[in-house]
Amino acid sequence: VVLDEEAFRSSTRLDRAACPEWFCGDSSKTPAAFLAAKAWMVSLSKRSAPDQFLTATICRQRLSVDAAAALRLWSYLDAIGAVNAAVPPERRRRPRQPSPVEPPPSSDKEDLWTPGRLKALVASASVGSDWQTCASDVSQSEGGVVTPIQCCAKFVDLDPAHVKDIVKSEPVIQKPAVPVVLDDGKAALDALVAARLDRLEDRVARLSDLERQLADDQAAQTVERARLAAEWAGVALNLEP
């Protein structure tokens, strides 16, 4: 678990609320790395021309973290005006998002946050989940309902030593993967044959309908010919001298 306590304490509650995956003990996304990336983005934005828009793409390409984490950090700094503060609205490539609000202090009862729920909270936050997803993961871990605000407030107030203990106590919980069914291809072949048989049956049914319609049309034509022949016979009799 890589979690520098000095860097952790140097971050703000809003930092931890907006970018929680940097504060869960990941060796590639540490609190120190977060502060360095944050300072670099702010410095790069200030060095640019006042009306030059610092894009998420530039930051993502130059940071040695996954693209999703870089994008979330850029979005956070852009929303609070730490970057692109002097860029006029008409020169922005995307509208500024609403500035995030610092969560209130955690005031939940201690029995709400069992060891299992704390593990689920840190595990979900470590993969960059939003607080709505974290709340769902925590609620499913032991039942009951835990709100996104409760999850966010509890996480940002966790002590770094406590986070270390939570991470060390059990591996990060990963969402269950979709089971892979191994076979020799027979199932796929059977499914293909069944689909083709269904299409063939549909065609046969349509042909049968067309055949019945043709027979009905032929019968109607026969009746019509007989009627016309009778009419012409009557006309011929009337025309005889």
C-alpha positions in Angstrom: 0.0 0.0 0.0 1.5 3.3 -1.1 0.0 6.1 0.9 2.3 9.0 1.9 0.6 10.5 5.0 2.2 14.0 4.6 0.9 14.3 1.0 -2.4 12.8 2.0 -2.8 15.5 4.7 -1.7 18.2 2.3 -4.7 17.4 0.0 -8.1 19.0 0.7 -11.3 17.3 1.4 -12.6 18.6 -1.9 -9.6 16.9 -3.6 -10.4 13.6 -2.1 -14.1 14.0 -2.9 -13.5 14.7 -6.6 -10.6 12.3 -7.2 -10.8 9.5 -4.6 -8.9 6.9 -6.6 -5.6 8.8 -5.8 -6.1 8.2 -2.0 -6.7 4.5 -1.9 -3.1 3.1 -1.8 -2.7 2.5 -5.5 1.0 2.5 -6.4 0.5 4.4 -9.6 -2.0 6.9 -8.2 -0.7 8.2 -4.8 -1.5 11.3 -2.9 2.0 12.7 -3.8 1.4 11.9 -7.5 -2.0 13.7 -7.2 -0.4 16.8 -5.8 2.3 16.8 -8.4 -0.1 16.3 -11.3 -2.4 19.0 -9.9 0.5 21.5 -9.5 1.7 20.6 -13.0 -1.7 21.3 -14.6 -2.1 24.6 -12.8 1.4 25.7 -13.7 0.9 24.7 -17.3 -2.3 26.7 -17.5 -0.7 29.8 -16.0 2.2 29.6 -18.4 -0.1 29.5 -21.4 -1.5 32.6 -23.0 -4.5 33.9 -21.0 -6.9 32.9 -23.8 -5.3 29.5 -24.6 -7.5 26.6 -23.5 -5.7 23.8 -21.7 -7.4 20.6 -23.0 -7.9 17.3 -21.3 -6.1 15.6 -24.2 -2.8 17.4 -23.5 -3.0 16.5 -19.8 -3.9 12.9 -20.5 -1.1 12.4 -23.0 1.6 13.8 -20.6 0.5 12.1 -17.3 1.6 8.6 -16.6 -1.8 7.4 -15.3 -4.8 5.9 -16.9 -6.8 8.2 -19.2 -9.9 8.1 -17.0 -8.1 9.3 -13.9 -6.4 12.1 -15.9 -9.7 13.2 -17.3 -11.4 13.3 -13.9 -8.5 15.4 -12.5 -8.6 17.8 -15.4 -12.4 18.1 -15.1 -12.1 18.8 -11.4 -9.5 21.5 -11.8 -11.4 23.1 -14.7 -14.6 23.2 -12.7 -13.1 25.0 -9.7 -11.2 27.4 -12.0 -7.7 26.2 -11.1 -7.1 25.9 -14.9 -8.5 27.8 -17.8 -9.7 30.5 -15.4 -8.8 33.3 -17.9 -10.2 31.7 -21.0 -13.3 33.6 -22.3 -16.4 31.5 -22.6 -16.5 31.9 -26.4 -13.0 30.3 -26.7 -13.7 27.3 -24.5 -14.1 24.0 -26.3 -16.6 22.8 -23.8 -18.7 24.6 -21.2 -17.3 24.8 -17.6 -18.9 22.3 -15.3 -20.5 23.4 -12.0 -18.0 23.7 -9.3 -18.1 20.8 -6.9 -19.3 21.3 -3.3 -17.2 20.1 -0.4 -19.1 17.4 1.4 -20.3 18.0 5.0 -18.4 16.3 7.9 -19.3 12.7 8.4 -21.9 12.5 11.3 -23.1 8.9 10.8 -23.4 6.5 13.7 -20.4 4.3 14.1 -22.5 1.1 13.6 -23.3 2.2 10.0 -19.7 1.8 8.9 -18.9 -1.8 9.6 -15.5 -3.2 8.4 -17.2 -4.8 5.4 -18.8 -1.5 4.3 -15.5 0.4 4.7 -13.8 -2.2 2.6 -16.5 -1.9 -0.1 -16.2 1.9 0.1 -12.4 2.1 -0.4 -12.6 -0.7 -3.0 -15.2 1.1 -5.1 -13.5 4.5 -4.8 -10.1 2.9 -5.8 -11.4 2.1 -9.3 -12.7 5.7 -9.9 -16.4 5.0 -9.3 -18.6 8.0 -8.8 -20.3 8.4 -5.4 -23.6 7.1 -6.7 -21.9 3.8 -7.7 -19.9 3.7 -4.5 -23.2 4.0 -2.5 -24.7 1.1 -4.6 -21.6 -1.1 -4.0 -21.5 -0.3 -0.2 -25.3 -1.0 0.1 -25.0 -4.3 -1.7 -22.0 -5.4 0.5 -24.1 -5.9 3.7 -27.6 -4.8 2.8 -29.3 -1.7 3.9 -29.1 1.7 2.2 -26.1 4.0 2.3 -26.4 7.3 0.4 -23.8 8.9 -1.9 -23.4 11.8 0.5 -22.7 9.5 3.4 -20.1 7.6 1.3 -18.4 10.8 0.1 -18.3 12.4 3.6 -17.0 9.2 5.2 -14.3 8.7 2.6 -12.9 12.2 2.7 -12.6 12.1 6.5 -10.8 8.8 6.7 -7.4 9.0 8.2 -4.5 7.7 6.0 -3.5 5.1 8.5 -7.1 3.9 8.6 -7.1 3.6 4.8 -3.9 1.6 5.0 -5.5 -0.8 7.5 -8.6 -1.2 5.3 -6.6 -1.9 2.2 -4.3 -4.3 3.9 -7.0 -6.3 5.6 -8.4 -7.6 2.4 -7.6 -7.3 -1.3 -9.5 -4.7 -3.3 -12.9 -6.0 -4.2 -13.3 -6.4 -7.9 -16.7 -6.5 -9.5 -17.5 -10.1 -10.5 -16.5 -10.8 -14.1 -19.0 -12.2 -16.5 -18.5 -16.0 -16.5 -16.9 -17.4 -19.7 -18.5 -20.6 -20.9 -16.0 -22.8 -22.7 -17.1 -25.3 -25.2 -16.0 -26.9 -28.5 -18.1 -24.7 -30.7 -21.1 -27.0 -30.8 -23.3 -24.5 -28.9 -22.5 -21.8 -31.4 -23.1 -24.1 -34.3 -26.4 -25.2 -32.9 -27.5 -21.6 -32.4 -26.5 -20.8 -36.0 -28.5 -23.8 -37.4 -31.5 -22.9 -35.2 -31.5 -19.3 -36.5 -31.3 -20.5 -40.1 -34.1 -23.0 -39.5 -36.2 -20.2 -38.1 -35.6 -18.1 -41.1 -36.4 -21.0 -43.4 -39.7 -21.7 -41.6 -40.6 -18.0 -42.0 -40.0 -18.2 -45.7 -42.0 -21.4 -46.1 -44.9 -19.8 -44.2 -44.8 -16.7 -46.4 -44.7 -19.0 -49.6 -47.7 -20.9 -48.2 -49.6 -17.7 -47.7 -48.7 -16.6 -51.3 -49.8 -19.9 -52.6 -53.2 -19.7 -50.9 -53.6 -16.1 -52.1 -52.8 -17.2 -55.7 -55.3 -20.0 -55.5 -58.0 -17.7 -54.2 -57.2 -15.2 -57.1 -57.4 -18.0 -59.7 -60.7 -19.2 -58.3 -62.0 -15.6 -58.4 -60.8 -15.3 -62.0 -62.6 -18.5 -63.0 -65.9 -17.3 -61.4 -65.5 -14.0 -63.2 -64.8 -15.7 -66.6 -67.9 -17.8 -66.1 -70.0 -14.8 -65.3 -68.7 -12.9 -68.3 -69.3 -15.9 -70.6 -72.9 -16.1 -69.4 -73.5 -12.4 -70.0 -72.0 -12.6 -73.5 -74.2 -15.6 -74.2 -77.3 -13.7 -73.2 -76.3 -10.7 -75.4 -75.7 -13.0 -78.4 -79.2 -14.5 -78.0 -80.7 -11.1 -78.0 -78.8 -10.1 -81.1 -80.1 -13.1 -83.2 -82.8 -12.2 -85.8 
